[in-house]
Amino acid sequence: MMDPGNQVVLIDTHCHLNDPSFANSLDDVLDRARRAGVVQFVVPAYDRASLSGTLELARRYPGVVLPAFGIHPWYLEGGVLDELRGYLDSEETVAVGEVGLDLAPGMAPVEVQVRAFVAQLDMAAERGLPVLVHCRKAHGRMLDILRDYRGKVTAVLHSFSGSAEVMERFLDLGCYVSFSGSVTRERAKKYHRCARLVPAERFLLETDAPSIATQTTVASRVEPSHTREVAVKVAELRGVSLEEVCRLSTQNACRLFGLERMEGER
């Protein structure tokens, strides 16, 4: 249950509760999140091994853990996209992800990444599902690909790392922009500008736990409860109340993922 004094309701729209680091503490992690007002969690798979584990979590915590299924560009391997299809057809599925492009040195060849990304976009279009997108050093290529899916697929730029000008180009394609702990850092001026300028109906909040540090917490110790820290910072940047940012981000998440009501409202 939420702390009775806590009036906000949040969804962490991208957290890896399927990460092995949470295996022995998940109930405590979820309890701390609820006490911070975070009551639902979109959990993306990212490789072959995490597909089944993510589905198991969703069935262990129905309506609380909301599964997404996809293969991250770091983990592409033969035959895995064929396995993915069955998971995407599970009734619990709320999105395709985590998928995308990573053009940093040492990654898979760009042609391999693009083929896998396009194949997963096609799966999303066939099923009417949104897509959780990883994009590193690839904003131009990502824009070129997503233009072909305008009106067919709604993409979420997970933990967005581009400029406000690049953000505007993604918004023109109907994308959502998600802010993680990166936006809480004092020197993250580029992220701060994006958080100020993003339209009220197009932003989401996330932690990417346990991968992205906040101003107060190193990455390995970040949990979904830190969604509240992200919300506090976004509220400060936008000059509105915490309650308003939580209301908008939760409303946006419910609309995007087809969620009818929140656990905290039952």
N, C-alpha and C positions, 0 to 999 in steps of 0.2 A: 504493500500500500504506500501511497505517497505520504510524505510529511503533511499533516493537516494544515500547517502554516504555509505550505507551498501552493501557490495559486497558478503556476504555469504548467503547461502540458507540452512536451516536446517529443519529436521523433528524431532519433539519430538515423539519418538517411544513408549512411555508409559506414559500417563498422564490421570488423572481422572477428566476431565472436566465435568463428570457426577456427581461429588461430590456436595452435597448440598451447600457447602461453595462458589461455583462459580455461583450459580443460579441467583443472582442479579447483577452480574458484568461481565458476560461472554463476552459481546462485547468489553468491556474495556480490559479484559484479552487477548483476541485474538488480539486486536490492539497493545498492548504492545509487544506481541510475534512477530508480523509481523515487528515491528520496530527494533526488535533484529535479524531479519532474519529468524525467525521460521514461516514457512508458512503452514505446515500440521501437524496433530496431530493424532496419533493412540490412541484411547480411549477405553480401555477395560471395559466391564461390569464385575461384580464380585459377584452379588447376584440376587435373583429373581426380586427385585424392580428395579434394575439398567438396566435390559435387555431392557425394553420398553423405558426408558429414553435415553439410549445410541442410540437406533435407531432413536428416535426423533431428537437428536442432529445431527446425520449424515444427516438427511433429511433437517434439518434447515440450515446446512452449507455443502452442497454437495461438495465433492472433497477436503474439508478442514478438517472436522472431519471424520476420517477413523475408523469405528467401529470394535471392536473385541467383541466376546461374549463367556462367560465362567462363571463357578461358582468356586469361590475361596475356598480353603479348610477351611477358617473360616466360610463359610456361606452355608454349605451343609445342605439340608433339603429334605424331601421326595417329589418326583415328579418333582423337579425342572429341572432335566436333560431332562425330556420329553419335557418341555417347551423350553428348549434351542435349540432343533433341528430346530424349525421353524425360529428362529433368525439367526442361522448359514446359512440358505438357502436364506437369504436376499441378494440381488445383491450387496449391499454396503459392505458386510463383507470382511475384509482383513485378519482376523486371528481368532483362537480360543484362548480365554483368558479373564480374568486372571485365570489360573488354576495351580495346583501343589500340593506340599506337605509342611506341616509345622509341624515338630515334636517337637516344643517347648512345655513345660508343659502347660496343660490346653486345648490343642487342641483336635479335634475329634479323636477317635481311629484310629491308623494307617491303619487298614484294611479297614475302611470306606473311608479314604482319598485315599488310593490306588485304590479302586474300582471306585471311582468317577473320579480320574485322568485318569485311563486306559480307562474308557468309553469315556472321552472327547478326548483322543488321538485317539481313534478309529473314532470318529466323524471327527476329523481333517484329518485323513488318507483317509476317504471316500470322502472328499471334496477337497483334495489337498491343505489344508490351513496350514500355519505355526502356531506354538503354543507359546503363551507368558506364561512363566513358573515362578511361585513363588516357591522358594526353600529355606527353613530355617531349619538348623540343619538336613538336609536330603540328602546331596549330594551323599552319597553312595547308598542309596535306589533309588534316582533319576537316577543315572547312570545305575543301574541294570534294571530299567524299560525302559529307553530310548534305551538301547541296542537292545531290541526287536523291536524297531521302526526305526532302522537305515535304511535309504533309503526310508522310508515310510512317515516320518514326520520330518520337520525341526523345532527344538525348539530354542527359544530365552531364555537365562538365564537372566531374568529381574533383573536389579540392582544386578549384580553378587557379591556374598560375599565370595567366596571361595578363595583358594590359587592359585598361578600360576600353581602348579602341578595338582590340581584338574581341573583347567580350561583346561589344555592340554588334559585331558581325555574326557571332553565334546567336545572339538574341534575335537577330533578323531571321534566322532559320528556325525559330521556335524553341530553341534550347533553354534549359534551366541552368542556373549557375549555383554550385554548391560550395559553401565556405567551411573550412576545417580549422583546426588549431593554428594554422599558418596565419590567419587573419588577426589572431590575438597578439602577435609579436609586435613590440614597440616600433621596430624599424621596418615593418612590412608595409611601406607606404603605397606600393602598387596595389596590394590586396585591399588596403584601406579605401583607396579611391574606388575600386570596383564595388565594395560593399556599400559605399555611399550612393553610387549611381545605379546599381541594379534595380529594375522595376520591382515594386512590392509583390507582384504576382509571380515573379520568376526566380526567387532565391530559396535555397534550402540550406539546412545546417547539418553538419556531420562531424565525426571525429577521425574516421579512418583508423580507429583503435586497432592494434596498438602501434601504429606506424608513424603518426605525425605529432610532434611535440606542440605544446601550447606555451604561452609565456611563462606559466607557472610550473609546468610538468614535462619531464623528459618523455620522449616517445614511448619507450618501453613500459611506462607506467600510466599512459593515457588509457582511459576507459570511456564508455558511453556517457557516464555521468558528466564528463567534461564538455558535452554538448551545451550545457548551461553556460560554461565560460565563453564558448564561442558566441552564444546568444547575447550575453552581456556586452561583449565587445561590439558586435554588430549593432546593437541598440545604441550604444555610445556613439558609434560612427555615424549613424543615421539620425541621431538627435531625437529618438523616440523612446518610449518606455520598454523595459524588458518584456512586459506582458504583451505589448503590441508586436514585437519581433517574434515572440513565441507563437502568438495567434496566427500571424501571417505565414511563418515557416511551416507550421503544422497544417494549416489550411492548404497550402501549396502541395505538401507531401500527400495529404489525403486525396486531393484532386488527381495528382499525377499517378499515384499507385493504386487508385481505386479503392481507398479505404473508407468505409462508411462511418465508423465511429471509433473513438479512442477508448482504450482500457480505462483510463482515468475518468471517463464520462459515463461509465456503465452504472 
